[in-house]
């Protein structure tokens, strides 16, 4: 029942994303900005404030994530920084942190 509830949440609130690893897979996931503890997306660096965009990803358990993957969302590419399978016994889903992919890496 919980798995069906999670699928319903992704259907209703999720957005279409493309996961690019060995092959491309399209699915629905929830992606949200993850601001720094200070409340923004800027952190102190050696030359002043630096933009440190990070995003929280929550997606279906049947499409695993790993750090070598790229998530495409709203026309931009994001690198998977870390990914974990959560709620294995109750409501399995992937939880990950994403950051914008460097343009030089394209």
Buried (B, 14 or more C-beta within 10 A) or exposed (E): EEBEEBBEBBEEEBEEBEBEBEEEBEBBBBBEEBEEEEEEBBEEEEEEEEEBBBBEBBBBBEBBBEEEBBBBBEEEBBBBEEBEEBBEEEBBBBBBBBBBBEEEEE
